[in-house]
Amino acid sequence: MQENTTQIANSVFAEEVRKGLTDFPKHLSSKYFYDATGDELFQQIMAMPEYYLTNCEFDILERNKAALANLFGEEVDDFSLFELGAGDGKKTKILLKYLSEKGVEFDYRPIDISQNALDQLEASINLELPKVKINTLQGTYFDTLKTIGTAHNKRKIILFLGSNIGNLLHPQAIDFLKQLRAAMNEGDLLFMGMDQKKNPQTILDAYNDKAGITAAFNKNVLTRINNELGGDFNLDNFIHWEVYDPETGTAKSYLVAQHECKVRLEALDLNVRFKPWETIHTEISQKYDDEVVSWLANEAGLSLVTSFADEKNYFKDYIFKK
Ligand code: AVJ
């Protein structure tokens, strides 16, 4: 079963890579950054001083945990806390700890694409917060939304932290929010972290750190292609490049070929040519403001309940209802 799922996942990866590298201009999806190495690199990114997002959201949760516990538990005696893309749960543990110390009835249902991440999260929760009832679910956001469903018999609080939604272009984000809405009942809440527009230099620094961790993270997609699809990308021929458009709030990551080269992808029986300075677009990290957030919510049929910001207004967590 596990093997089967892996094979299907591999063939989706293979076909998306074929499509992306034969398109013009070339592109690869940022969801393929995350294997064991990519997870580790992302942990390092979250610990970098330039990557302000994590600290900001950590502060927001820390300072508002009591208010959040009230909102989540309001008028119900039990609820389920779902989390999409839970990762290591570092930020969520602030809430889990507070709720469990206050004796609030709830269960925690983290969802992640990585079974490895879920296993580690479950082990650490059992150790650090043994009173928290945890139920892990492996899968993509889209698969698991169906599982979350409207049939769930308790109030659902759906957490989607870290501005993970920023990987989606607005039309995709609206579509995703619509699917979330469809999984919600009256009274359910969606709690979503969304990184804010700010000084463009601050954003560029966060996505182009001096130590080169983000560059290594970006190039990890090429390493995966080399390892999993028999590729022979020379990583040194590619540079990490970040641009930010302050008008649209879109940060974009590229890998840029410094020299002409030919890459062989054995598993796809495919040869790919790069001209000098040809690009592969690998990620978008969208930045928001209140107007854009209201527009997205409105398009998806969600309404804004309230929001929480850090002191610098770098980052906001929004609460939506159906
Ligand atoms: C996990 C999508 C929120 O876009 O900020 C970090 C990923 N990419 N540095 C982001 C990422 C480069 C991150 N998200």
Residues whose N, C-alpha, C, O or C-beta is under 5 A from the ligand:
A	BS01	AVJ	I45 G162 S163 N164 N167 I284 S285
